[in-house]
Amino acid sequence: MKEDVHNAHAMRHRVLLSLVVACIAALPTLAGAQRDSLRLYYVGRPVGWEHYAIEPTAGGLRHSADFEYVDRGRRIHLASATAMDSGFAPSQLDVYRVNDTSRTIATRVILGGG
């Protein structure tokens, strides 16, 4: 049972990271904020949505995403925020678990500088 829960969490993180990387790789030259939605599929079936925004900041870009999908009958809601420099190199990734009353940081990755 514990292994199933661990595997499910690992899968969610891999899905989240792969979607973030795919969004970053597909970035056009940005003049302003870009917002869009992606349909999420698992084993060929629609399970949820990702809504994302890519916005210019003083030091580069910010990619924020909100993921909502159903996993074995349970609603899963995650959010993420990625800070990038002007060359699209990521400097920080935050992944949040979201429920009806709170938003908790599940993972924080800080890259570079010391």
Order of alpha helices (4+ residues) and beta strands (2+ residues): alpha-beta-beta-beta-beta-beta-beta
